[in-house]
Amino acid sequence: MVHLPGSFPHRRALPAALTTASALLLTACGGSPAPASVEDKARAAVPSAQRTAGVLRIGSDLNYPPVAFRGSDGKPAGLDPELAEALGKVLGLRIEIVDTPFDKLIPGIDDKQFDLAMSGISDTPARRNALGDNGMPTGKPGVDFVDYFIAWTSIIVQKGNPKGIRTLDDLCGRTVAVQRGTTQDEIVTRQVGACERTGKPLQVHRFDDDTAALAEVAAGKAVADFNDLPVAAYAARTTDNGNSLEVTGALSQSSPYGIAVNKSDTALRDAVAKGLDELMRDGTYDAILAKWNISAGAARVAAVNGGL
């Protein structure tokens, strides 16, 4: 036998009984694999395309505080970017936010410009089934959603509500501002028809971002804007130190916010749902909502296509 330098030729093979005992001891101590954690299962569910790339590209309209916006440092901030970063850690992926106008988000998912869209998008049957304003199919595939937040629609007006806006019918004969392509845009569009029947037409100013719509209200060019409650409350609290805007009217529940996924990407959809469930389980999700003072909208489970 040739002995390599540094080897120990005087060592003899261990007795068979001792070898067997050692093997049994190792098996008893750690031979059985530990059960996979929820995080392990979520990470294992990530499709090979995203795992190989190491990145999850997420479309988001960064003009919707406190849901998604740019902080003072110019970086994405708010509920959605922070939740996306936490999701990336669970899934083992780097997050890349792609700033995209709201009405281009679902088309971007259709064309696979990004993996997900996450921007306070309401999970509605119309979006899932790609229905147009007339309720007819558009020929697009539609998207799937992983739901993560319960939102409400509210009306935001000038401080003191000088026009006495309380309900949708109070808008007839007036001008409102709204962000194009949102659930609130759909609500206002339906109200246009209702106001026409009263002989008092409703004028609608549509904008690419909600900041411009809110500015119309603050300047008195529109009597109201429609917003999800978290956004409306944040705008009322922060615009002009709380001296320009206020929330008014009864609240109506909207469809939940959902992360939009291409319908062909069912594996990615399910991995995202597993990841969100882990964040809800370990307290990360609740901490993010509490930071932005929107805990009232917390969901208890990451439902798939749960919007009505």
C-alpha positions in Angstrom: 0.0 0.0 0.0 1.3 3.4 -0.9 0.8 6.0 1.9 0.4 9.7 0.9 2.4 12.3 2.7 0.6 13.3 5.9 -1.4 10.1 6.1 -1.3 7.8 9.1 -0.3 4.2 8.1 -0.5 3.0 11.7 -4.3 3.5 11.9 -6.2 0.3 11.5 -9.7 -0.2 10.2 -12.4 0.2 12.9 -14.0 -3.1 14.2 -17.2 -3.9 12.4 -19.3 -3.7 15.6 -18.1 -0.2 16.3 -18.8 0.8 12.7 -22.3 -0.5 13.0 -22.9 1.2 16.3 -21.7 4.5 14.9 -24.0 4.3 11.9 -27.0 3.6 14.2 -26.1 6.6 16.4 -25.9 8.9 13.3 -29.2 7.6 12.1 -30.8 8.2 15.5 -29.4 11.7 15.8 -30.0 13.1 12.4 -30.6 10.5 9.7 -34.3 11.3 9.2 -34.7 14.5 7.2 -36.5 17.4 9.0 -39.9 18.3 7.7 -39.8 21.1 5.0 -40.8 24.5 6.4 -43.4 26.6 4.7 -40.6 28.9 3.4 -38.8 25.9 1.9 -41.9 24.7 0.2 -42.5 28.2 -1.2 -38.9 28.4 -2.5 -39.1 25.0 -4.0 -42.3 25.9 -5.9 -40.6 28.8 -7.8 -40.6 27.9 -11.5 -37.2 27.3 -13.1 -37.4 30.4 -15.3 -37.5 32.7 -12.3 -35.1 30.5 -10.2 -32.5 30.6 -13.0 -32.8 34.3 -13.5 -32.7 34.9 -9.8 -35.1 37.9 -10.1 -38.8 38.6 -10.0 -39.8 41.6 -12.1 -42.9 43.3 -10.8 -44.8 46.1 -12.6 -46.1 48.8 -10.3 -47.5 52.3 -10.7 -45.4 54.3 -8.2 -47.8 57.2 -7.9 -50.2 55.8 -5.3 -49.2 56.5 -1.7 -49.2 54.7 0.7 -49.7 51.7 -1.5 -46.9 52.3 -4.0 -44.8 55.5 -4.6 -41.3 56.8 -4.6 -39.8 57.8 -1.3 -37.7 60.9 -0.7 -34.7 58.9 -1.9 -36.4 58.1 -5.2 -36.7 54.4 -4.4 -40.0 52.5 -4.4 -41.8 52.7 -1.1 -45.1 51.8 0.5 -47.2 48.7 1.1 -46.6 47.0 -2.2 -42.9 47.5 -2.6 -42.2 46.5 1.0 -44.4 43.4 0.7 -42.7 42.6 -2.6 -39.3 42.7 -1.0 -40.4 40.5 1.8 -41.9 38.1 -0.7 -38.6 38.0 -2.6 -36.7 37.0 0.5 -39.1 34.1 1.1 -38.9 32.9 -2.5 -35.1 33.4 -2.7 -35.4 36.0 -5.5 -34.2 39.6 -6.0 -37.1 42.0 -6.6 -37.0 44.5 -9.5 -39.8 47.0 -9.6 -40.8 48.2 -13.1 -42.5 51.6 -12.8 -45.5 51.4 -15.2 -48.7 53.5 -15.7 -51.6 51.7 -14.0 -53.6 51.1 -17.2 -50.5 49.4 -18.8 -50.0 46.9 -16.0 -52.4 44.1 -17.1 -51.4 44.5 -20.7 -47.8 44.2 -19.5 -48.7 40.9 -17.8 -50.4 39.7 -21.0 -47.2 40.4 -23.0 -44.9 39.1 -20.2 -43.0 42.3 -19.9 -42.8 41.5 -16.2 -43.6 38.4 -14.0 -46.2 40.0 -11.8 -48.1 43.3 -11.4 -48.6 44.6 -7.9 -50.1 48.1 -7.5 -53.3 48.1 -5.5 -55.0 46.2 -8.4 -58.5 45.1 -7.5 -59.2 41.5 -8.2 -62.4 41.6 -10.3 -64.1 39.1 -12.6 -63.8 41.6 -15.4 -60.0 41.6 -15.1 -59.8 37.9 -14.6 -61.9 37.2 -17.7 -60.7 40.2 -19.8 -64.1 41.8 -20.2 -64.5 45.3 -21.7 -66.6 48.2 -20.3 -69.6 46.7 -22.1 -69.1 43.4 -20.3 -68.1 41.6 -23.5 -64.8 39.6 -24.0 -62.0 41.6 -25.4 -60.1 38.6 -26.8 -57.3 38.9 -24.2 -56.5 36.0 -21.9 -57.2 37.9 -18.6 -55.1 37.3 -15.5 -55.1 35.4 -12.3 -54.8 37.1 -8.9 -53.3 36.2 -5.6 -55.3 38.4 -3.1 -53.5 40.0 -0.2 -55.5 43.1 1.1 -59.1 44.1 1.6 -59.9 47.6 0.3 -62.8 50.0 0.3 -63.7 52.8 -2.1 -64.3 56.2 -0.7 -64.8 59.8 -1.9 -62.3 62.5 -1.3 -63.3 66.2 -1.5 -62.0 69.6 -0.5 -61.5 70.2 3.2 -64.9 71.2 4.7 -66.8 69.5 1.8 -68.1 72.8 0.4 -70.2 71.1 -2.2 -71.9 68.7 0.2 -70.8 65.6 -1.5 -72.0 62.4 0.3 -73.2 60.0 -2.4 -72.7 59.2 -6.0 -75.9 61.0 -6.9 -74.5 64.2 -5.4 -71.9 64.2 -8.2 -74.5 64.8 -11.0 -74.1 68.1 -12.8 -70.5 68.4 -11.5 -66.9 67.4 -12.4 -64.9 64.7 -10.8 -61.3 63.5 -11.2 -60.1 59.9 -11.2 -57.1 57.8 -12.2 -57.6 56.1 -15.5 -58.1 52.4 -15.6 -58.9 51.9 -11.9 -61.9 50.3 -10.3 -62.9 53.8 -9.3 -62.8 54.8 -13.0 -65.3 52.0 -13.6 -67.6 53.3 -10.8 -67.5 56.8 -12.1 -68.2 55.5 -15.7 -71.4 53.8 -14.5 -72.4 57.0 -12.7 -72.1 59.0 -15.9 -75.0 57.0 -17.3 -77.1 57.5 -14.1 -76.5 61.3 -14.1 -77.5 61.5 -17.8 -80.9 60.1 -16.9 -81.4 62.9 -14.4 -80.6 65.6 -17.0 -77.5 66.7 -15.0 -74.5 65.3 -16.9 -71.4 64.3 -14.9 -68.0 65.4 -16.3 -65.0 63.2 -15.7 -61.3 64.2 -15.8 -59.1 61.2 -16.2 -55.4 61.2 -15.4 -52.6 58.7 -15.6 -51.8 59.0 -11.9 -53.8 59.7 -8.9 -51.6 62.6 -7.7 -52.9 64.7 -10.6 -56.5 63.8 -9.8 -56.1 64.8 -6.2 -54.5 68.1 -7.3 -57.7 68.8 -9.3 -59.8 68.4 -6.2 -57.5 70.5 -4.0 -57.5 73.3 -6.6 -61.3 73.2 -6.9 -61.3 72.1 -10.5 -63.2 68.9 -9.6 -65.5 68.4 -6.6 -64.3 64.9 -5.8 -61.8 62.1 -6.5 -62.5 58.4 -5.9 -59.9 56.3 -4.1 -59.3 53.2 -2.1 -59.6 54.1 1.6 -55.9 53.7 2.4 -55.0 56.1 -0.4 -57.8 58.6 0.4 -56.9 58.6 4.1 -53.2 59.1 3.4 -53.9 61.9 1.0 -56.2 63.7 3.4 -53.6 63.4 6.2 -50.6 64.4 4.2 -51.7 66.9 1.5 -50.9 70.5 2.7 -50.5 69.1 6.2 -54.0 67.9 6.3 -55.6 71.3 5.4 -56.7 70.6 1.8 -58.7 67.4 1.5 -61.0 65.1 3.5 -62.7 61.7 3.1 -66.5 61.8 2.9 -69.5 59.6 2.2 -70.3 56.0 3.1 -67.7 53.5 2.4 -68.3 50.6 0.0 -66.2 47.5 -0.1 -64.2 46.9 -3.2 -62.7 43.7 -4.5 -59.5 42.7 -2.7 -56.1 43.9 -4.0 -54.5 41.1 -5.9 -51.1 40.4 -7.4 -51.7 39.8 -11.1 -50.1 36.8 -12.8 -50.3 35.7 -16.4 -52.9 32.8 -16.6 -50.3 30.5 -18.1 -48.0 31.0 -15.1 -49.9 28.8 -12.6 -46.7 27.5 -11.0 -45.5 31.1 -10.3 -49.0 32.0 -9.0 -49.0 29.2 -6.6 -45.5 29.9 -5.4 -46.5 33.5 -4.7 -49.5 32.3 -2.8 -47.3 30.1 -0.6 -44.8 32.9 0.0 -47.6 35.3 1.0 -49.1 32.8 3.4 -45.6 32.4 5.0 -45.4 36.3 5.5 -48.9 36.3 7.0 -48.0 33.4 9.3 -44.7 34.8 10.6 -45.9 38.3 11.3 -44.0 40.1 8.6 -47.3 41.0 6.7 -48.9 42.5 9.8 -45.9 44.5 10.6 -45.8 46.1 7.1 -49.5 47.0 7.3 -49.1 48.5 10.7 -46.2 50.6 9.5 -48.5 52.2 6.9 -51.5 52.5 9.3 -53.7 50.2 7.1 -54.1 47.1 9.4 -57.9 47.3 9.0 -57.5 45.9 5.5 -55.5 42.8 6.5 -56.3 39.6 4.8 -56.0 36.3 6.6 -55.0 34.1 3.7 -53.5 34.6 0.2 -56.6 33.5 -1.8 -56.4 32.9 -5.5 -59.0 34.7 -7.6 -61.1 35.5 -4.6 -62.6 38.8 -5.8 -66.3 39.1 -6.5 
